[in-house]
């Protein structure tokens, strides 16, 4: 591994960071809201699936139990 001058390293890091396209505050807010909405929808979906499986098992066990 080649050794690098610390000053060169910092200059290269700053040059790379300058290339980054940072999201706007609005983009961050919208994506955060979308993540919360998708998490809530996923939680509701799995809750309904859980209720369905539980109901089906209770029905089956009630018939054969």
Secondary structure, DSSP 4 states (H G I P E B T S, - for coil): -----HHHHHHHHHHHHHH--PPPHHHHHHHHHHHHHHHHHHHHHHHHHHHHHHHHHHHHHHHH-
